[in-house]
Amino acid sequence: MSTSAKVITEDDLLRLPADGNRYELVGGELRQMSPTGYEHGRCTGNLHVLLWTHVRRLKLGHVLAAETGFVLDRTSDGKLTVRAADVAFVAKDRIPKDADRTRYLRIAPDVVVETLSPSDSAADVEEKISYWIRAAFESRSRWIRPRARLPSTARHRRRFASSSGTSSISATWSPDFAAGSQKSLTDP
């Protein structure tokens, strides 16, 4: 992940040319995200389909792809943090009526999914979790490690903790989703 020293605005981020890379803003600094590997994409895609099918069936809200940014922080001098999860869910009643949906929403999603890559350092993961939590993210956040097949959960006011066993979904926000999604996320 590379970092630039120039302070970037929300408008600058929205206007970046389509160069095949994904970017986030952290404290006004542009961070380029590395492209993911096959297993990461497969695991994330499987979960996106499972979550999207469930949310659509029950008309709960919107499931969003990895390119969807959320404004999580603004410093007193105006520097923004805009982060994007691999998969995000926002309940339909939480989207402000006057929100400009062509820009980044200024809310934290109800559910955030990050698929961890071998290149993700513990410090980078902890930093990203802390931004979601500071943004008043009070729902569950699921962090998936494709190779280990061990999901980990970060909760509001709790430290990052790993679960044991095979990958599965537990979702207090929607028990139906958890019950219907017990197969491994890394299965074909």
C-alpha positions as CSV (number, residue, x, y, z in Angstrom):
1,M,0.0,0.0,0.0
2,S,1.5,3.3,-1.0
3,T,0.8,6.7,0.6
4,S,1.0,10.2,-0.8
5,A,2.0,13.2,1.2
6,K,-0.4,15.7,-0.6
7,V,-3.7,16.4,1.1
8,I,-6.5,15.0,-1.1
9,T,-10.1,16.2,-0.9
10,E,-13.3,14.2,-1.4
11,D,-13.7,15.9,-4.8
12,D,-10.1,14.9,-5.8
13,L,-10.8,11.3,-4.8
14,L,-14.0,11.2,-6.8
15,R,-12.2,12.6,-9.9
16,L,-9.2,10.2,-9.9
17,P,-8.8,8.6,-13.3
18,A,-9.9,4.9,-13.7
19,D,-6.4,3.4,-13.6
20,G,-7.3,-0.1,-12.4
21,N,-6.4,0.7,-8.8
22,R,-8.6,1.2,-5.7
23,Y,-7.9,4.2,-3.4
24,E,-8.9,5.3,0.1
25,L,-8.2,8.5,2.0
26,V,-6.8,8.3,5.5
27,G,-6.5,11.7,7.2
28,G,-6.5,13.4,3.8
29,E,-3.7,11.2,2.4
30,L,-4.3,9.0,-0.6
31,R,-3.6,5.3,-0.1
32,Q,-3.5,2.9,-3.1
33,M,-4.8,-0.5,-2.3
34,S,-3.1,-3.5,-4.0
35,P,-5.1,-5.6,-6.3
36,T,-6.3,-8.8,-4.6
37,G,-5.5,-12.4,-5.4
38,Y,-7.8,-15.0,-6.8
39,E,-8.7,-16.6,-3.5
40,H,-9.5,-13.3,-1.9
41,G,-11.8,-12.4,-4.8
42,R,-13.5,-15.8,-4.8
43,C,-14.2,-15.7,-1.0
44,T,-15.4,-12.1,-1.1
45,G,-17.6,-12.8,-4.1
46,N,-19.2,-15.8,-2.4
47,L,-20.1,-13.8,0.6
48,H,-21.3,-10.8,-1.5
49,V,-23.8,-13.1,-3.3
50,L,-25.0,-14.8,-0.1
51,L,-25.5,-11.4,1.6
52,W,-27.1,-9.7,-1.5
53,T,-29.5,-12.6,-1.9
54,H,-30.6,-12.5,1.7
55,V,-30.9,-8.7,1.8
56,R,-32.8,-8.5,-1.5
57,R,-35.3,-11.3,-0.5
58,L,-36.2,-9.5,2.7
59,K,-35.9,-5.9,1.3
60,L,-33.6,-4.9,4.1
61,G,-31.5,-2.3,2.3
62,H,-28.4,-2.3,0.0
63,V,-25.3,-4.5,-0.3
64,L,-22.4,-2.6,-1.8
65,A,-19.2,-3.6,-3.5
66,A,-15.6,-2.9,-2.6
67,E,-15.4,0.4,-4.5
68,T,-18.0,2.1,-2.4
69,G,-16.5,4.6,-0.1
70,F,-17.8,5.9,3.2
71,V,-16.7,9.1,5.0
72,L,-15.7,7.9,8.4
73,D,-13.8,10.9,9.8
74,R,-13.1,14.6,9.2
75,T,-10.4,16.3,11.2
76,S,-10.8,19.8,12.5
77,D,-8.7,21.1,9.6
78,G,-11.0,19.3,7.1
79,K,-8.9,16.2,6.3
80,L,-11.1,13.3,5.4
81,T,-10.9,9.6,5.9
82,V,-12.9,7.7,3.2
83,R,-12.7,3.9,3.5
84,A,-14.2,1.1,1.5
85,A,-15.0,-2.4,2.8
86,D,-14.9,-5.4,0.5
87,V,-18.6,-5.8,1.1
88,A,-20.9,-3.4,3.0
89,F,-24.6,-3.4,4.0
90,V,-26.6,-0.3,4.8
91,A,-30.2,-0.7,6.1
92,K,-32.7,1.1,3.9
93,D,-34.0,3.3,6.7
94,R,-30.4,4.6,7.5
95,I,-29.8,6.3,4.2
96,P,-30.6,10.0,4.5
97,K,-33.4,11.1,2.1
98,D,-31.3,14.1,1.0
99,A,-28.1,12.1,0.5
100,D,-26.2,12.6,-2.7
101,R,-25.7,9.0,-3.8
102,T,-23.2,10.0,-6.4
103,R,-20.8,10.9,-3.6
104,Y,-19.5,9.1,-0.5
105,L,-22.2,8.6,2.3
106,R,-21.3,10.1,5.6
107,I,-22.5,7.1,7.6
108,A,-20.9,3.9,8.7
109,P,-22.4,0.8,7.2
110,D,-24.5,-1.6,9.4
111,V,-22.3,-4.5,8.3
112,V,-18.7,-4.4,7.0
113,V,-16.9,-7.3,5.5
114,E,-13.1,-7.3,4.9
115,T,-11.4,-10.3,3.4
116,L,-7.9,-10.3,4.8
117,S,-5.0,-10.9,2.3
118,P,-1.6,-12.4,3.1
119,S,-0.1,-8.9,2.5
120,D,-2.3,-7.3,5.1
121,S,-0.2,-6.4,8.2
122,A,-1.7,-6.6,11.7
123,A,-1.2,-2.9,12.1
124,D,-3.1,-2.1,8.9
125,V,-6.0,-4.3,9.9
126,E,-6.1,-2.8,13.4
127,E,-6.0,0.7,11.9
128,K,-8.9,0.0,9.5
129,I,-11.0,-1.7,12.3
130,S,-10.4,1.4,14.5
131,Y,-11.8,3.7,11.8
132,W,-15.0,1.7,11.4
133,I,-15.5,1.6,15.2
134,R,-14.8,5.3,15.7
135,A,-17.4,6.0,13.0
136,A,-20.0,4.7,15.5
137,F,-20.1,1.3,13.8
138,E,-22.1,-0.6,16.3
139,S,-23.0,-3.6,14.3
140,R,-20.9,-6.6,13.6
141,S,-17.9,-6.5,11.3
142,R,-16.7,-9.6,9.7
143,W,-13.0,-10.1,8.7
144,I,-12.4,-13.2,6.6
145,R,-9.0,-14.9,6.1
146,P,-9.5,-17.2,3.0
147,R,-6.4,-19.4,3.6
148,A,-7.0,-20.0,7.3
149,R,-10.8,-20.2,6.8
150,L,-11.1,-18.5,10.2
151,P,-13.5,-15.6,10.5
152,S,-12.8,-12.9,13.0
153,T,-15.2,-10.4,14.5
154,A,-14.6,-6.8,15.6
155,R,-17.3,-5.4,17.8
156,H,-17.9,-1.9,19.1
157,R,-15.8,-1.2,22.2
158,R,-14.1,-4.6,21.9
159,R,-10.7,-5.6,20.6
160,F,-10.2,-7.6,17.4
161,A,-10.6,-11.3,18.2
162,S,-10.3,-14.4,16.1
163,S,-12.8,-17.2,16.1
164,S,-11.9,-20.8,15.7
165,G,-13.4,-23.4,13.4
166,T,-14.4,-23.2,9.8
167,S,-15.7,-20.1,8.1
168,S,-19.3,-19.5,8.9
169,I,-21.6,-16.5,9.3
170,S,-23.1,-15.4,12.6
171,A,-25.3,-12.3,12.3
172,T,-27.2,-10.9,15.2
173,W,-28.6,-8.3,12.9
174,S,-30.3,-11.0,10.8
175,P,-30.5,-14.5,12.3
176,D,-32.0,-15.8,9.0
177,F,-28.8,-14.9,7.2
178,A,-26.6,-16.8,9.7
179,A,-28.8,-19.9,9.6
180,G,-28.8,-20.0,5.8
181,S,-25.0,-19.3,5.3
182,Q,-23.2,-21.9,7.3
183,K,-21.3,-23.4,4.4
184,S,-17.7,-22.4,4.1
185,L,-17.2,-19.2,2.2
186,T,-14.2,-20.7,0.4
187,D,-16.2,-23.6,-1.0
188,P,-16.4,-23.6,-4.8
